[in-house]
Amino acid sequence: MVDESNALISKFLHRHLNLLPSAYESNDSARLTLAYFLIEAFGIIGECLPQQSTISYIDYIYKCQLDFGLGGGFRGSLSINNPPIFDPSNLTMTYAAILLLGLLRDDFTRLDKPGILKSIRDRRHADGSFSPTPTNSESDIRLVYCACATSTLINDFSEVHIPTTIAYIHACRSYDGSYAQMPNGEGQGGTTYCALASLEMISQHLNQSSTLLNEEDVSSTLRWLSQRQVDGFQGRTNKDSDACYSFWIRGAFNSLKAISSLPPSFDIFDDAQDGNFILSCLHPLGGIAKYPDELPDVLHNCLGLSALSMASNRVDQAKSLKRINSTLNVDIETLDHIKRKMSVR
């Protein structure tokens, strides 16, 4: 990004790293997710945290880990810290914790991999979906993504039953080629990303002849994705552009190319137009907001930066940003670090 914009983003991140505004209070039990959005954004703009801060952050993250006997996985924070039966680990927080540890360049020697696998198994449903906690009745495509992403990061897909998970993803497919949060729901950009990214990760564990989407599926999904750019990107038909959907739609498109015969170089979006929209959401005091003239937040700031980073034609506003892996939403250098460390465990 241009120096002035980069400086504004950095100031926003440092303010929020030191003290989150009161608007985030209701998300206190999900601190690891909020931290991920902040630390990943630092990584995208290429800024490193002080070593002493890194050590204290890593120690906090591991305090959120439950060992195998207590169910495994990570809680979202220590704000509740009740016995695990009342405050169990959360699948989304486990995914965020592993990415955070990678962003902070941890060596993963304290990671309880058997516990993480147990936490995935305990949240798996017979229909192929997953829940955030063992006793939670909620299950949908977002948690399928978290299970697949966590399994990919720890390099162990043994607790994802691939045939039923594929069937569940297909059941979430809508008539127009998008994917809904659950079967028979309305398709939208975020859940379409979760579905296609999950299929991409699953494809790494199938033989070469397996076909996850037929030509008609690919064509209808491609049509739906191509219609989402207005100036930035909308999540659904007739909605306003929203900075986070620049990431969700672009990420879904990348995954669609990975699991189809579409060439890697194929593109359908106007990068410059999207870049201008995202920067129009940059607040004068720093941080990217959902819409122009709105207050920024850590989620839209991170996903807006991610979208700028992955613009295939590298718009002027994105030239200084680190490249990301859109399937896992983490910068390439961090993903390489995670893979390297996990391979020796």
RASULJO-V873944 format. One record per pair of residues at least 6 apart in sequence whose C-alpha atoms are under 7 Angstrom apart, sorted by the first residue. I is the first residue (numbers start at 1). J is the second residue. Records with the same first field share a line. If there is no record, write none. Layout:
BEGIN
I=J  J
END
This chain:
BEGIN
1=317  318  319  320  321
2=317
8=285  286  287
9=286  287
11=286
12=286  287
13=38
28=79
29=76  77  79
30=76  77
31=76  77
32=76  77  93  96  97
33=93  96
34=298
36=96  100
37=298  299  302
38=298  302
39=103
40=103  302  330
41=302  305
42=48
43=331
44=321  322  331
45=321  322
46=321  322
54=104
58=101
61=97
64=74  75  76  77  78
65=72  73  74  75
66=72  73  74  89
67=112  115
68=114  115
70=84
71=115  118  119
72=89  115  116  118  119
73=89  90  94  115  116  119
74=89  90  93  94  97
75=88  89  90  93
76=90  93
81=87
88=133
89=133
90=132  133
91=132  133  146  147
92=132  146
95=146  149  150
102=334  337  338
103=334
107=341
108=341
117=159
120=147  159
121=159
122=134
123=130  131  132  133  134
124=130  131
127=164  168
128=161  164  165  168
129=139  140  141  144  165  168
130=139  140  143  144
131=137  138  139  143
132=143
140=181  182
141=169  181  182  191  194  195
142=181  191  194
145=194  195  198
148=198  201
149=328
151=157
154=342
155=342
169=195
171=183
172=179  180  181  182  183  184
173=179  180
174=180  186  187
176=220  224
177=217  220  221  224
178=187  188  192  221  224
179=187  188  191  192  195
180=186  187  188  191  192
181=191
188=235  236
189=235  236  245  248  249
190=248
192=252
193=248  249  251  252
196=252  255  256
197=252  255  327
200=255  258  259
225=249
226=268
228=234  235
230=241
231=241  273  274  277
232=241  242  243  246  273  274  277  278
233=241  242  245  246
234=240  241  242  245
235=245
242=290  291
243=278  290  291  300  304
244=290  300  303  304
246=304  307
247=303  304  306  307
251=326  327
255=327
257=263  264
271=311  313  315
272=315
275=308  315  317
278=304
280=292
281=288  289  290  291  292  293
282=288  289
283=289  295  296
287=296  297  301
288=296  297  300  301  304
289=295  296  297  300  301
290=296  300
306=324
308=318
309=318  321  322  323  324
310=323  324
322=331
323=331  332
324=330  331  332
325=331  332
END
